[in-house]
Amino acid sequence: MDGTVRSRIAPGTRVSIVQKEDQRTGRRTEGIVRDILTSSPTHPHGIKVRLESGEVGRVQEILSEGDRP
């Protein structure tokens, strides 16, 4: 599932992000969402998040919905 819709992402969700410095190469980083940084309901390039590891990037793919109700 793509990461352009904010309501699909919550803290605890496992995602694949692309960090700013990796945008040209498209290299992705996987992790668990700690904070959602984008306030708008959608974003064409992906919702910006902070992972539990501290890395920040835009969600390219939602890998699992985590512990969401």
N, C-alpha and C positions, 0 to 999 in steps of 0.2 A: 504494500500500500504506500502511496506517495506521501510526502510530508508537507503538503501545501495548505492543509486545513488544520487550524489550531485545535479544534474540538476533538480531533483524533489522537492528540498527544497529551500526556499527563506525566507528572513525576512518577518515576518507576517504569516507564515504557522503555523497552529496548529498541534503539534506533541506529541507523547508519547516517553519519553526517559528513559533510565536506567542509573543511575549515577554510578560512579566507586564503591562506597561503597555498592551499591545494586546489583552488578553483580551476586553474589552468590544466592541471594534470588529471583532475577528477578523482584523486586518491581519497578513499573513504575511511572513516574511523568509526568503529562500533562502540556503543556504550549505553549506559542507563541515564535517562533524563533526570537531572536534579532540579533545574529551573527552566521555565519557558520565558524567553526574552522578548519575543515578538508580541505586541499587544493587539494587533489587528487580527480579525478572524481568519484571514487567508493571506498568503504571500506567494507570488508566482515562482520564486526561487527557493522556497522552503521556509518553514518556521525556524527562527533562530532559537537555539537552546544551549544551555550549559550542561555538560555531562557531569556525572559524579566524580570523574577524574579531573574536572576543572576545564576541560577543553570546550571551546565555543565554536559552533558552526551551524549551518543550515541543514535541516533534516531532508535527506534524499529518499529514505525508505524507512517505514515502520516495520520492525522485525517481529515484535510481539507487543501485545497490549498490557503486559505486566500484570499488576494486581488490581486493575481497574474493576469497579463493580459492573 
